[in-house]
Amino acid sequence: MEGSMFFALFLLHTVPDFFYPFARGNVVTPFSSDGNAPVLVLPGSFLYFGNFRNTLYINQNGFQSFFTHFSGAIPDPNANGDIIAPLWTSFNSDLIYYQQVTNGSLLDRATADINSMFPGMHFSASWLFITTWFTASYSTSTGIATFQTVLVSGDEISFLIMNYGGITPTGQPWLSGYLSTSGMYHYMIGEPRPSSLSGSTNVGIPGRWAFRTDGAILGKFCEF
């Protein structure tokens, strides 16, 4: 039943070719009252701005947090936590998929992607953690959004890829970017509306943003 439902939705809402596969992944469930799923153990340590993180909380409201869970349907640009927010807003998310990858062709693909987006790195991916919010519906307005994060780790070097598919407009508060517990490392994607994310990029691929996260250039993280 779940597979047929996914296939029907997929036909109506196709995703860009640069998305990593997710239909065969696990479905995140159940969610607690604060929007978090039970804690997940990562395939290895993910170096996030000076701290090795081994656990991850996926929140239905379009963000993930390391180490400890963080609640909030309303995006908070001043939140004190290690948070990755591809599209933080209030969602009624029914289909969130995650997949841990430690071998196979997806590692080769991630290795090629990172070396293409970050020339001169000579990087080799050792594991991935893929999370996909598929046709997530907004809580207080009509419309849906599909987006994805890919954590890429290898030899104490780490990267974050954020992929954006179809995203309809919303009047809800939202933000997109990342921040850290120290408050020192934070970044915003400076688009005027969520639907613009599908055509924006910092790596030459519209709909894709990528960052080195073991120690990246300082940025600004704020609410739109």
DRENDREN-596214 format. One record per atom (N, C-alpha, C): residue in one letter; z, y negated, x negated. Coordinates in steps of 0.02 Angstrom, whole numbers, plus 50000, padded with zeros to 5 digits. Example, Ala and Ser with C-alpha at 12.3 -4.5 7.8 and 13.67 -1.06 7.14 Angstrom:
BEGIN
A503905028449340
A503905022549385
A503905016549340
S503545011249358
S503575005349316
S503944999849355
This chain:
BEGIN
M500005006049959
M500005000050000
M500004993749957
E500444993849907
E500484987949863
E499834986949826
G499524992449803
G498894991749767
G498334989049811
S498294991449874
S497774989049919
S497884981749937
M498514979649945
M498664972749959
M498454968349901
F498604970649840
F498404966749781
F497654966049778
F497284971549791
F496554971449786
F496264966549836
A496544966449897
A496304961749948
A496414954549927
L497014953149900
L497164946449877
L496724944549817
F496604949449774
F496214948149714
F495504946049732
L495214949349783
L494544947649805
L494514940449831
L495054938249864
L495074931649892
L495264926349841
H495584928449786
H495854923649739
H495754926449668
T495144926149644
T494994928849578
T495314924449524
V495434927449467
V495754923849412
V495244922949356
P495344917849313
P494874916849257
P494864922749209
D494314923349173
D494224928849126
D494744928649070
F495004922749054
F495464922348998
F496174924549016
F496304925949080
F496954928849098
F497024935749066
Y497634937449048
Y497764944249024
Y497864948749086
P497654955049082
P497724959549139
P498444960149162
F498534960549228
F499214960949254
F499304965649313
A498764968049343
A498814972049404
A499184978549393
R499184981149332
R499514987449317
R500234986549294
G500464980349293
G501134978949271
G501654980449325
N502284979349307
N502834980149354
N502894974049398
V503124975049459
V503244969549506
V503964967449500
V504074960949492
V504754958349487
V505084958449555
T505644961749561
T506024962049623
T506694965449609
P507224963849645
P507274958449696
P507484951949663
F507454946549702
F507684940149678
F508374938549707
S508794935449667
S509454933349692
S509374926649728
S509914924049754
S509884917749792
S509674911849749
D509754912349682
D509554906849639
D508834907649613
G508484912749638
G507784913749621
G507664918149561
N508184920649529
N508104924749469
N508054932149486
A507634935549448
A507624942849449
A508134945449400
P508314951849403
P508784954749354
P508524953749283
V508974953249236
V508804951949167
V508354957549140
L507874955649099
L507414960449067
L507524960248991
V507484966048960
V507544966448888
V506844966248857
L506744961648811
L506094960848780
L505944966548731
P505314967848715
P505144973248669
P505414972248599
G505574966048581
G505844964448516
G506144957448519
S506364954848463
S506654948148461
S506094942948461
F506164938048505
F505674932548510
F505994926348479
L505704923848426
L505984917948392
L505784911748430
Y506284908548460
Y506164902648501
Y506534896748472
F506194892748434
F506464886748403
F507124887948367
G507094892848322
G507664894248278
G508144899448302
N508064901848364
N508514906948391
N508114913148412
F508364918948393
F508054925148414
F508314927048483
R507844927848530
R508024929448599
R507774936448615
N508214940448646
N508054947348662
N508014948848736
T508234944048778
T508224945148850
T507864939348884
L507624940748945
L507234935748982
L507394936349056
Y507474930549088
Y507544930149160
Y506914927049189
I506604930349237
I506014927649271
I506244924749338
N506064918549350
N506264915149412
N505654914249457
Q505744915449521
Q505184914949567
Q504904907849573
N505294902949550
N505084895949555
N504674893549495
G504344898149462
G503844896249413
G504094894949343
F504664897849325
F504904897049256
F505274903249233
Q505394903549167
Q505774908949135
Q506304905849091
S506854909449082
S507374907049037
S507614912748993
F507784911048931
F508044915848884
F508804915748885
F509094921248864
F509804921748848
F510254921548909
T510184916648952
T510584916249012
T510154913949070
H510334915849130
H509934913849188
H510054906549204
F509544903549233
F509584896549253
F509314896049324
S509664892649367
S509464892249437
S509154885449451
G508754885149503
G508484878749524
G507784879049551
A507724877749617
A507064876949647
A506784870049633
I507234865249620
I507024858449604
I506984857749529
P506404855949502
P506334855549429
P506774850249398
D507074852049342
D507544847549308
D507324846449236
P507044840649220
P506804839349152
P507364838749101
N507984838149125
N508554837649080
N508964844049077
A508684849449102
A509044855849102
A509224857849031
N509824860349023
N510064862548958
N509964870048952
G509404872048924
G509254879148917
G508604880248882
D508504886448860
D507864888548831
D507414890648889
I506994886148910
I506614887148972
I505874886148959
I505474890848984
I504754890348984
I504534889349057
A504194883949070
A504034882149140
A503284880949147
P502894886149159
P502174884949169
P502034880649230
L502414881749284
L502364877549344
L503014878149383
W503484873849367
W504144874049397
W504144869849460
T504184873149517
T504234869949582
T504514875249630
S504604873449691
S504904878149739
S504364882749768
F504444889249756
F503964894149779
F504294899449824
N503894902249868
N504064908549900
N503634913849866
S503844916249809
S503434920649768
S503534927849787
D503004930949813
D503044937949832
D502764942549778
L502294940049738
L501974944249689
L502034941149619
I502524943449582
I502594941549512
I502574948049471
Y502114948349425
Y502014954349385
Y502234953049314
Y502504958249282
Y502654957649211
Y502444964049175
Q502274963349112
Q502044969049073
Q502244968049000
Q502534973148971
Q502704973148900
Q502174977148862
V501914974348809
V501374977448771
V501594978148698
T501584984248673
T501784985548603
T501234989048563
N500684990848596
N500124993848560
N499494993248603
G498924994848572
G498304995048609
G497884988748603
S497364988448644
S496854983348639
S497104976348656
L497624975848697
L497874969148714
L498194965748654
L498494969648609
L498754966748547
L498184963948505
D497634967748502
D497054965348464
D496784958948495
R496764958748561
R496524952848595
R496974946848582
A497624947748586
A498094942348573
A498034939848501
T497964944548454
T497884942648384
T497264938348375
A496714940348406
A496094936448401
A496174929648435
D496494929448492
D496594923148528
D496994918248486
I497554920548458
I497984916048419
I497624913548357
N497284917948322
N496934915748261
N496354911148276
S496064911748336
S495544907048357
S495824900248375
M496394900248410
M496694893948432
M497094890448377
F497334894348328
F497724891648273
F497414894048207
P496864891048187
P496504893448127
P496934893148064
G496824898148022
G497174898447959
G497844901847961
M498044904448019
M498704907648026
M498704914747997
H498134918248001
H498104925347981
H498654929248016
F498704928048081
F499234930848122
F499054937848148
S499564942048156
S499474948648186
S500024949748237
A499834950648300
A500324951548353
A500634958548350
S501294958848359
S501634965348360
S501854967248431
W501964962248474
W502104963848545
W501974957748588
L501864959048653
L501744953948703
L502194955048763
F502344949548798
F502664950148863
F502284945448910
I501964948448959
I501524944849005
I501864944149073
T501894938149099
T502164936949166
T501644933049206
T501504935449267
T500994932349308
T501274930949378
W501254924649398
W501404922649466
W500734922649503
F500634927449548
F499984928349580
F500014925949652
T499604921149668
T499564918149735
T500254916349762
A500654913149720
A501324910949742
A501244905149791
S501594905549847
S501524900449899
S502084895249893
Y501904888949902
Y502394883649899
Y502884884249956
S503504882249944
S504034883049995
S503984878050051
T503794871850036
T503824866550086
T503144863550102
S502614866550077
S501944864050092
S501464869950089
T500884868950119
T500384874250117
T500074874550047
G499764880150033
G499434880849968
G499754886249925
I499374888349875
I499604893649830
I499414891849758
A499714895549712
A499574894449641
A499604901149604
T499154902049557
T499144907849513
T499164905449441
F499644907949403
F499714905949333
F500084911349295
Q500074910749229
Q500304916349186
Q500584913649121
T501104917049097
T501344915849029
T501264922148988
V501114921148924
V501064926748877
V501484924948816
L502024928648805
L502424927948744
L502104932348692
V501944929548634
V501604933248581
V502044932948518
S502244938748493
S502694938948436
S502404943148380
G502544940948318
G502334944848260
G502624942148196
D503024946248162
D503284944648096
D503634937748094
E504114936848140
E504514930748144
E504094924448156
I503514925348184
I503094919848208
I502974921048282
S503044915948323
S502974916948395
S502544911448426
F502204913448480
F501764908848516
F501874909748591
L501714904448627
L501724904448700
L501034902448724
I500754906648768
I500124904948802
I500274903948875
M500034898548904
M500094897348976
M499384896849005
N499234901449051
N498574901749083
N498634899549156
Y498144895649178
Y498154893049246
Y497514895049283
G497604898049342
G497054899749385
G496994894749442
G496864897249502
G496814892749559
G497484889849579
I497524883249582
I498134879749601
I497954874349651
T498234874649710
T498104869649761
T498604863949756
P498444858049781
P498904852349776
P499544853549815
T500064850049796
T500704850249832
T501054843549823
G501444841749873
G501844835649868
G502544837049842
Q502684843249824
Q503354845049799
Q503454842249728
P504084840849709
P504224839349639
P504024845349595
W503764843849536
W503554849249492
W503554846749420
L503534851549375
L503434849949305
L503154856049269
S502864854749212
S502554860049173
S502654858749099
G502934863649064
G503054862848993
G503584867648969
Y503954865748918
Y504514869848894
Y505054865348867
L505664868048861
L506214864448830
L506694869448798
S507144866848757
S507604871148719
S508314868948730
T508774873548715
T509484872248725
T509714866248685
S509474865448625
S509684859948583
S509424853248608
G508904853348650
G508594847248674
G508114844248623
M508064847248566
M507654844548512
M506914846148522
Y506784852148547
Y506094854348556
Y505924854448630
H505464850248651
H505264849948720
H504564846948725
Y504214848848777
Y503524846548783
Y503334846348856
M502934841348875
M502654841048942
M501904841448939
I501624844148992
I500904843849002
I500774837849046
G500434832949020
G500374826449054
G499804826049104
E499824830249154
E499324830049207
E499624826749269
P499214823249309
P499484819549366
P499684823849425
R499404829949429
R499554834349486
R499474841549464
P499814846249498
P499764853349478
P499054856049477
S498654853949525
S497974856649529
S497554854849468
S497764849549432
S497394847549371
S497514852349313
L498034856449317
L498194861049263
L497624865949250
S497264867749304
S496734872649297
S496144870249255
G496094863649246
G495554860949206
G495774857749141
S496424858149126
S496694854849066
S496814859949011
T496864857548949
T496964862048893
T497154858148830
N497474861548784
N497574858748717
N497244863048663
V496874868248686
V496564872848638
V495814873948652
G495514869448691
G494794869748702
G494574874648755
I495044877548793
I494874882148846
I495184879448910
P494794876348955
P495074873449016
P495484878549055
G496094876649071
G496554881149106
G497024884849061
R496984883648996
R497434887148948
R497774882048903
W498434882948895
W498834879248847
W499184884248802
A499234882548737
A499564887148690
A499974883148641
F500544886048622
F501014882648577
F501314887648528
R501444885348468
R501854889248422
R502584887648438
T502994892748447
T503674891548473
T504234893648426
D504084895948367
D504634897348320
D504864890848287
G504434885748288
G504604879248261
G504004874748268
A503964871048325
A503364867448341
A503464859948335
I502924856248343
I502944849048341
I503344846448401
L503754841448390
L504144838648444
L503694835448496
G503904836048558
G503534832848612
G504014829848662
K503764828448720
K504164825448773
K504114829948833
F504644830648870
F504664835048928
F504944830948986
C504564829949037
C504814825849092
C504514828049158
E504774825249211
E504544827049278
E503984822449299
F503514825149338
F502984821049366
F503164819149437
